[in-house]
Amino acid sequence: MDNLRIDSHKLMYHVSRVSKWLEGENIYPIYVEIAPSGACNHRCVFCALEYLDYRPHFLRTDVLLDVISEMARKEVKGVMYAGEGEPLLHKDIGRIVRHTADAGIDVSITTNGVLLDRCMDKEFLAALSWMRVSLNAGTNTTYAKVHRSPASDFDKVLRNLSDAVELKKRNRLACTIGVQFLLLPQNYQEATVLAERLRDVGVDYLTIKPFSQHPLSSSTIDKDFDYGRYRYLEEQLLKMANGQLKILFRAHTMQKLKDDRPYERCLGLPFFTYIDAAGNVYACSAFLGDERFCYGNVYENSFSEIWEGERRKQVLNYVDTELDVSQCRKACRLDEINRYLWELKCPHPHVNFI
């Protein structure tokens, strides 16, 4: 059971914000993704953002802390540190995470996990609502091929996960520790191998997700790789779950890759935004580097000035009147939100027969 709603959305828990949006108010986002680092220590074969060239940009700590404080005042509820690079490469990531939590914002991090030992302490883990590690193999040989990294990183990540689980248990911390496995032609045979290893480590969950082609990326997989043929893995994996390890096989998302979207416009942008490692604020994480989707830059204006500015209005108008969502990335981050909002805007018949 997906009680974390990883394969769904959580907008129904924000009734007040959705209601204001329906009434035409200029709401602030509920959720923001931030890239502390544009650099990365891996070169994964599936990386959707390789076209940005892993530039060694790092958000200035003082500027980022000010942005976080301002977002908290504007009732941003959640921040995920991830982005176009590896967030743990930022020298102040521990301080940034703690400041975000202290500001009253729920904070999470998505990482390849290699550098967790640099920042892992009680305060860091206590500040996180959840941590997700991208681990896309069950052996060090396949790991090196998929992550294009030293094979030794595989064992290091498992050790770091084990240390994090032990730290969590010892201090009775609430942070959910999960692992994400992107199902690929190169690694599908090792999904169950990884699940067995993670069961021993003691992480909270393993999620198996499909590859989704980024429209600007040259990273791709064999077009004949049909996820429908690998649904048998779901049954095998679910048998491996236990009281500690939950396993989520994202069959719903796999099916969406084949289906047409049930909505005609992207409605979810007011609820989300993305700040890249150079300080640019984007409407959509699927169009990083495309000026048509850039609201502004936090080095030049405050977050509020950007959010309420003329440039953002122009971007939203472009999305509303010109963007062809049929050409957007399938199963994008806002897809489930868009499905929900489209139903609210364009209800089906007989909605009063609840």
N, C-alpha and C positions, 0 to 999 in steps of 0.2 A: 504493500500500500504506500502510495506517494504522499505521506503526511506532511512532507516538506514542500509539496506542490512544485517540485522542480520541473515537471513536465506539463505545467499548467500556468496559472498566474495567481496573484494575490490582491488584485485591485478591489475585490468585493469587501476587503477589510478596511478600505479607505472611502467609505460612503460619503463623508462630508466633502472630501476633495473632488470626488467624481461629480457630486451634486453641483458644486460651484462651477466645474467645467461645463456641465450640461446647461447651466444658466448663463454661460458666456463669459465668466470671469477669467482673468489672466492668472491662473494658478501657478505656484512654484512647483518644481518637480518633487515627487516622493522619493525618487531613487536616482543616484548619480554614480556613474562609473568613472574612476579617475586612474590615469596612468602616471604613477610617480616617475617611471623610467621608460625611455624609448629604447634603451639598450637591452639585449637579451644574451644569456649565456648558452642558449640552445638555438638550433636552427631546424625546428621540427618540420618534417616533410609535409605536414598538413597546415602549416601556419597560414592563416587567412590574411595576415598583415605584413607579409614579407615584402610587399611592394613599397612599404614605407622605409625599407632599408635598415631597420634596427639602429636608427640614429641615436648617438649617445646624449640625448637630451634628458635632463633631470629637473623636475619641477623644483623651483627654489622653495626651501622649507618655510621661510617666513611668509612668502606669498601664499603658499598652500594652506598654512595654518590660519591665515586671515580669511581665506576663502571658505574654509571649513566652518569657522566661527560665524561668518555671515550666512552661510547656508543653514546653519542650526537656527539662527534667528528667523529665517524664512520658512522654517518647519520642514526642511528636507529630513526625511526619516531614515534613509539608509544610504550608505556609501560602500561600494566595492572597489578595492584597490586591485587592479589587474592591468588591462590595457594592452598597448602595442609592444610592450617590453616585459621584462621580469621585474615585478615591483620590489622584490627583496634586494635588488641591486642599488636601490636608493639608500644612501648612508644613514638617513634619519628615519627609516621606515618605522622603527619601533616607536619613536617619539610621535610620528604622524598618526599612527594607529591609536595610541593612547589619547592624544589630543582629540581625535574624532569621537571616541567614546566619552571622554570627559565633557564634550560639548553637547552630549545628549543624543548623538546620532548612532544608530546601530551600524556596526562596521564589520566588514568581511574582507577576505583576501583570497585571490586565486593565484596560484604559484606553481612552478615546477618542483618546488620543494627542496632543491639542492642546497640552498643557502639558509634554510630554516635554522640551522644550528647557530648562525651568527646572531640571531635576534630572539631566539626562543627562550623566554623566561616567564615566570608566573604573571607578571604585569601585562606582557604582550598577549598571552593567551587569554587572560581574563578580560581583556578589552574587546576581543573578537566574539561576535555572535556565531560566526562559522569560518572555517578555513577549508578550502578545496584544493587538492593537489592534482595536477595533471600528470597522470602516470599511465603510459600507453603501451605497456608490454608486461609480460609475465616473466621474462628472462632478461639478463643483461645484454645478450647478443641482439635480440630484437629491439630492446630499448635504445641501444646505440644507433641502430639503423633508422628507427622512427624519429627519435629526438635529435639525431645527428650530434651526438655528444659522447664524452668518454663512457665506456661501458660501466665503469666504476660508479658513475652517478646513480645507477639503478639501486645498488645496495645502499648507497648513502641516503637516498630518499627514503627507503624503507626504514633505515635506522632513525632518521629524523622523525618519521611518522611514529615509530615506536616510542621515541623519547617524548613526543608531544602527547601521545595517549597516556603515558606514565605520569607526565606532569599534570595533565588534566585530572586523572584519577586521584593523585596524591593530594591535590589542592581542591578537589571537588568543584571544578570549574564547569561552566555551562557550555563552553564553546563546542559546537558540532564539528567533528573532524571527518571530512569526506574525501573521496578520490573519484576523479573523472577519467574514464577510459573512452577514447574516441575509436570506434570500431572501423577498422581499415582492412584492405586486402593483406597488408603486411603483418597484422597482429591478431586477427579474429580467432586464430587457434589458441591464443594465450589468454583469452578473457577468463576462462575458468581457472587457469594457472594463477593468474593474479588474484582472483577472488579467494583462492585457498591461502595465498600468502597474507592477504589483508585480514582474513579471518583470524589468523595467528597474531597479527599485529594488534588488532583490536580497534580499528577505526569504526566509525559509526555507520558509514554507508559507502557503497560503490555504485556509481551511475554509469551506464553504458549508453553512449549517445552516437548519433550518426554524423558523418561528414556533410557539411552544407557548403556548396560552392559559393565563394565570395565573388561578386561580379568584377572586382578590380584585381583579383589575385591570380597569379599563375599557378599556385598550388592546386592540385587537382588529384582525383583518383580515377581508376579505371571506370569508364561509364557503364561497363557491364556488371559492375559490382552492385548487385540488387539486394538491398537489405531484407527484402521479403524472404530470401533464401536462407537467411541466418536467424530467423525467428526461433529456430530450435534451441539456440543458445539461451533464450529467455528461460525456458523450462529447466535447463541444466543449471543455470546460475541461481534461479530461485530456490532450488533444492539445496544450495550451498549456504543460503542465508541462515542465520541463527538468531538467538536472542539479542546478540550484540550487533552483528553486521546485517544491515538492511541492503538489499540489492534492488536497484531501479533500472529496468531495461526500458529505454525510452521508445517503445514501439509506436506510441502516438506521434512522436516527432518523425519517426521513420516513415510513417504513412503520409504525413503532411508533405514530405518531399515529392510525393507523386501527385498530390491533389492540387486543384486550383484554390486560390484564396477565396474565402466567402465574403470578403470586403473589397471595396473599390478604392478606398483612400486610406492613408496612414493617419490614424487619429490619436495614436499614443504618445506623440512627441511632447505634449505639455507635461507629461508625467515622468519624463526621463531626460537626462542629458549626459554628455560624455566630455571630459576634459583630458586632452592628450598631454604628453610629456613636455610639449613646447608651450603649454598654456592655452591652446586653442579650445574653444567651447563649441562642440558639434551637436547638431540635432540628432544625428544617427551614427552609431558606431560602424555601420556598414558602408559609410561614405567618408571615412577619414581621409583627409588630403584633398577633398573636393570642396572648393570654396563656396559652391552653391549651398552647402549645408553648414557653413561655419557662422556662428552667431557673433563671435568676437574673441578677444584674448584677455585672460585675467591679469597679464602684465600691463595692459593698457587701460582697462576699466574694471570696476568692481563687478562682482557676480550679479548684483541687483541691476546695475546699469546695463549690463549685457542682456539680462533676462527681460528687462522692460524696454530695451532699446529698439530703434527703428530697424536695424539690420535683422534682428530676430523676427520681426513682423514680416519682413520681406521673404525670409527663408520659409516661414510657415505658409505664406501665401503661395510661394512656388510649389511647395509640397502639396498644398490643397488643390491647386488649379492645374498643375502641369506634370507632376510626377506620376509615372505609370508604375503602379505597385506590382503589376504582373512581371516587371523586369527586376524587381528587388530580390534580395537574397531570400531563398526559401527558408522557412522556419527561423526567421530572425528573432532577435531578443524581444521585440515588441509584438510578435505575431499573435500570441494568445491574448494580450491586452487589446490588440486591434479587433480580434474576433468578438471579444466581450463588448467593447465600446460600439462597434458597428451594430450589434444587436440592440443596444440601448438607443442609438440614433435611428435605427431602421428596424423597429420591432416587427416580429412575425404576427400574423393574425391571432386573435383569441388570447392575448397575453393576460387578460383579467381572470381567466379560468386557471387559477394557480394550483 
